[in-house]
Amino acid sequence: MSSPVSEKIDSLRKEINLHNYRYYVLDNPSIPDAEYDRLFRELQALEREHPDLRTPDSPTLRIGSQPLPEFGEIVHKAPMLSLNNAFSEDEVFDFDRRIRERLALDEIEYAVEPKFDGLAISLTYVDGVLKQAATRGDGFRGEDVTLNVRTIGAIPLRLEGNHSGEVEIRGEVLMLKSDFEMLNRAQRDRGEKEFANPRNAAAGSLRQLDSRITAKRRLSFFAYGALFQGMTGTQSGLMKRLQDWHVPVSKERGVVKGVSGLLDYFNAMQQKRKGLPFEIDGVVYKVNSFELQEAMGYVSRAPRFAVAHKFPPEEALTELLGIDAQVGRTGALTPVARLKPVSVGGVIVSNATLHNQDEIDRKDVRIGDTVIVRRAGDVIPEIVGVVLDKRMEGSEPFDLQKKYPVCPICGSHVVKLEGEVQARCTGGLYCSAQRKEAILHFASRRAMDIDGLGEKLVDQLVEKGMVNTPADLYLLEKDVLAGLDRMGEKSAENLLDAIESSKETTFARFIYALGIRHVGESTAKDLAGHFGSMEALQHAGLEDLTAVQDVGPVVAQSIIDFFAERHNIEVIDALLSRGISWPESGQSERTGLSGKTFVLTGTLSAFSREEARSKIESLGGKVAGSVSAKTDFVVTGENPGSKYEKALALGLKVLNEGEFIELVSAVQSQESK
């Protein structure tokens, strides 16, 4: 008759076997390593408490999984064992104590090395030549991946030096972080599924039936051991010998003494982890002497003389309680997951980023899901996947814009423009989340040109509640300003003078100062020249706006959305009521070069490149960064580059600096009449 304990053990075995199959055979795990380790340790504990319920087919007595039938089978001459894990300093102390007691020694010398997060393989060399390669498989039999391994440039096909007899080298096939990112980028570009992590990418790449696919994937390899007749000495000596044979071994390996040396190495590698070119999930400690290793022996699935000390898990399972939106400095709404608190990487995590709606859709994240949360170092926690087996019935896809049709900060409308991944708040002049950014842009040199209004001063003005919108700048008082940090009476007076001077501007500058998304200086000038007044621009429709040079549907829609938000109109009205003005169209905004496109190349002597740009733009012209058939004039200074050559090839009008000055003077003279 079954008992609750036997039913629990049976349930754990089935679950672990399923995860083994997904991890080792399908290369597609559905839970983080930390969750697998928790299940495994729970089963181990129950079997220790109830040894009569332990069975020969328990996953605690197995190493990996059955080899795929598509590959040939290779029987390992010696089992490829796993390592027992340590997750705390106490467990490391126990590991060291057991060895010292068994060997009757006061202090043990250990070889230490990173624990690579890859796929274990065995390489057999005969007389120095690679003969066959096999995966770990179930520890006794592995898959024949010889053809695929031959495509890995890091693995030598012939060992350096003179060799006779057979050598079996064991190590880890992995994918460097940079190569993993490149592979996933290519997967995205092809519209194919991305790999979850470098380990899965490496395993999936090595276990291809077509070795040509493996050859296209950039795999790496590091050895951690070897077997050959007459092997004596130490683990550290063996690694040096492998290095001499031109077999890749980790530069991060070392030799330490005692438990203090082990923990110092662990802490040092934890600090280095983020900067390493490959992923590691812990470190490995091995008794350095082979003679002492032999004396320690083995348990059923692991050596007694070695242990893997795992880092705090960077991934964990938890429940997604809800999704909120965070509004950034530019108005972008970023979805933030509210989580049931869980420890990840030694830190309690209750929030994680979901980036944008496209990411939510791609990962199919829903409220109520059991999710995998990752936190790497100081990186903001993120949800990397969903455990679909645990999804509640009736859950619905999440739509950020449906939940937030208006900004959660200021109540302005939220829109998502064509071709953009972020939904955005349209209350750019009003929204408190965007306040500092909007004011800094408004006061910038190319906009309203308020000299002295820098980032630190804007921080003070906003944080003290003195400025909520750009219009509030025109209500500031000298006595209040003088009392701010790093602001005396003279500085306050200079700032107020600059604010007063900014009231006399141009329509183009004012449009640019509003910070409408996608409306830069050039577009602002085109809009000013086309519409001539704020009223006309505010009421322009899609057809009116797209009639303006270089204004397409996306830019036009952005302008429409901006002026459709009443909060923005209120701020504009306040700005105009406080004295901002510009000459009527045609009085001051010169247009003698209207519609003409210039390209500048080489070094000008009479004025800087920036001054030349200002001259052209003040007369209604545009300055482009590259030469094309649409370019009207190419202005050349000393040492012109390839733009000059391209202009000649296209037969464009080329002006030297003197000719350019004559053209500008002629236009200015004509407009002054």
Secondary structure, 3 states (H helix, E strand, C coil): CCCHHHHHHHHHHHHHHHHHHHHHHCCCCCCCHHHHHHHHHHHHHHHHHCHHHCCCCCHHHCCCCCCCCCCCEEECCCCCCCCCEECCHHHHHHHHHHHHHHHCCCCCEEEEEEEECCEEEEEEEECCEEEEEEECCCCCEEEECHHHHCCCCCCCCECCCCCCCEEEEEEEEECCHHHHHHHHHHHHHCCCCCCCCHHHHHHHHHCCCCHHHHHHCCCEEEEEEEEECCCCCEHHHHHHHHHHCCCCCCCCCEEEEHHHHHHHHHHHHHHHHHHCCCCEEEEEEEECEHHHHHHHCECCCCECCEEEEECCCCEEEEEEEEEEEEECCCCEEEEEEEEEEEEECCEEEEEEECCCHHHHHHHCCCCCCEEEEECCCCCCCEEEEECHHHCCCCCCCCCHHHHCCECCCCCCEEECCCCCCCEEECCCCCCHHHHHHHHHHHHCCCCCCCCCCCHHHHHHHHHCCCCCCHHHHHHCCHHHHHCCCCCCHHHHHHHHHHHHHCCECCHHHHHHHCCCCCCCHHHHHHHHHHHCCHHHHHCCCHHHHHCCCCCCHHHHHHHHHHHHCHHHHHHHHHHHHCCCECCCCCCCCCCCCCCCEEEEECECCCCCHHHHHHHHHHCCCEEECCCCCCCCEEEECECCCHHHHHHHHHCCEEEEHHHHHHHHHHHHHHHHC
